[in-house]
């Protein structure tokens, strides 16, 4: 079974990792499993820490890791070298390319499938996470 977790960017630009929840006031939060210690009724209580994140940056972990063992999240930009992906007809990618990880009809994929007849075959062991669309939009091909 794959691990279900999310990441989201905090207001200070750092990332929080863990469970995702939208709380009653509409805030989007990542529950990292960290606890805050609160004084209450003469005692100390441990309270789960809710990390408010920017909603547009929330992405789910794909359950995959790149060739360097880095976890791949929705919104990550991965780099493929020449010939490191194939279409269902066996044609290989002729040029190196940077692609964004998104959910589509075939599952998690770095390819939009536009202009291809069938599924694109790729392996996370053939790609490298080089950034994400929130911090490094310039890495995405136009």
Legacy VTK file of the C-alpha trace (Angstrom):
# vtk DataFile Version 3.0
C-alpha trace
ASCII
DATASET POLYDATA
POINTS 142 float
0.000 0.000 0.000
1.361 3.417 -0.905
1.748 6.162 1.631
-0.934 8.862 1.412
0.488 12.266 2.254
0.570 15.802 0.968
2.784 18.846 0.932
1.934 22.521 0.897
3.877 25.764 1.016
3.736 27.755 4.227
3.451 31.535 4.096
7.197 31.834 4.796
8.016 29.799 1.657
8.964 26.579 3.463
7.196 23.260 2.833
5.064 21.279 5.282
4.500 17.526 4.756
1.785 15.261 6.167
-1.991 14.881 6.110
-4.199 17.477 4.410
-7.281 19.020 5.993
-9.474 22.015 5.250
-10.678 23.341 8.589
-13.986 24.977 9.453
-12.857 28.568 8.827
-11.745 27.588 5.304
-8.014 27.445 6.018
-6.041 24.731 4.211
-3.659 22.928 6.540
-1.049 20.206 6.570
-0.933 18.082 9.725
2.706 17.143 10.115
2.278 15.088 13.270
4.106 17.720 15.324
2.596 18.805 18.619
2.381 22.165 20.318
2.367 22.232 24.105
-0.453 24.301 25.578
-1.064 25.295 29.170
-4.640 24.591 30.163
-6.382 24.275 33.530
-3.080 24.135 35.383
-1.650 21.386 33.156
0.096 20.942 29.845
-1.672 19.425 26.850
-0.206 18.289 23.571
-2.163 19.629 20.614
-1.630 18.669 16.980
-0.011 21.460 15.024
-2.024 22.701 12.028
0.282 24.277 9.435
-1.705 26.767 7.317
-0.568 26.477 3.688
-1.274 28.193 0.385
-4.059 26.109 -1.194
-2.737 26.314 -4.763
0.530 24.683 -3.650
-1.033 21.584 -2.072
0.071 18.438 -3.905
-0.301 14.737 -3.189
2.628 12.330 -2.922
2.536 9.967 -5.904
4.041 7.041 -4.031
6.988 7.181 -6.460
10.616 8.204 -6.067
12.974 9.472 -8.757
16.330 7.924 -9.687
17.931 9.671 -6.674
15.331 8.430 -4.178
13.558 11.813 -3.984
9.796 11.604 -3.392
7.723 12.770 -6.379
4.736 15.034 -5.632
1.974 16.454 -7.784
3.332 19.725 -9.193
6.947 18.558 -9.293
8.983 19.115 -12.426
10.935 16.062 -13.523
13.727 15.906 -16.065
14.096 13.069 -18.579
17.176 12.474 -20.676
17.119 11.519 -24.338
15.326 8.198 -24.902
14.151 7.828 -21.295
10.427 7.574 -22.105
8.375 5.806 -24.784
4.920 6.016 -26.302
2.748 2.921 -26.675
4.026 2.433 -30.233
7.595 2.117 -28.974
8.813 5.545 -30.109
11.286 6.999 -27.640
11.636 10.599 -26.564
14.133 12.071 -28.994
15.170 15.021 -26.842
15.688 15.644 -23.134
12.581 17.202 -21.613
11.242 18.702 -18.385
7.655 17.712 -17.533
5.196 18.473 -14.724
3.676 15.642 -12.668
-0.129 15.704 -12.918
-3.046 13.299 -12.483
-4.695 12.207 -15.749
-6.753 9.278 -17.067
-3.717 6.993 -16.815
-2.750 7.921 -13.237
0.204 10.054 -12.171
2.020 11.177 -15.277
4.541 13.789 -16.378
2.955 13.921 -19.846
-0.231 15.638 -20.973
-0.567 13.089 -23.814
-1.329 15.825 -26.349
-0.219 14.706 -29.783
0.340 11.088 -28.723
-1.791 8.147 -29.731
-1.968 6.045 -26.590
-0.198 5.912 -23.278
3.254 7.275 -22.526
5.468 4.789 -20.709
7.960 6.156 -18.243
9.733 5.023 -15.142
10.502 7.141 -12.089
13.942 5.507 -12.114
14.579 7.360 -15.409
13.711 10.836 -14.178
15.013 13.380 -11.711
13.003 15.914 -9.681
14.532 19.295 -10.552
11.988 21.621 -8.964
8.288 22.371 -8.851
5.841 24.645 -10.626
5.528 26.976 -7.617
9.192 27.806 -7.024
10.650 27.067 -10.470
8.035 27.814 -13.171
10.818 28.751 -15.600
11.833 25.052 -15.783
8.563 24.065 -17.475
8.582 24.001 -21.245
6.244 26.488 -22.860
LINES 1 143
142 0 1 2 3 4 5 6 7 8 9 10 11 12 13 14 15 16 17 18 19 20 21 22 23 24 25 26 27 28 29 30 31 32 33 34 35 36 37 38 39 40 41 42 43 44 45 46 47 48 49 50 51 52 53 54 55 56 57 58 59 60 61 62 63 64 65 66 67 68 69 70 71 72 73 74 75 76 77 78 79 80 81 82 83 84 85 86 87 88 89 90 91 92 93 94 95 96 97 98 99 100 101 102 103 104 105 106 107 108 109 110 111 112 113 114 115 116 117 118 119 120 121 122 123 124 125 126 127 128 129 130 131 132 133 134 135 136 137 138 139 140 141
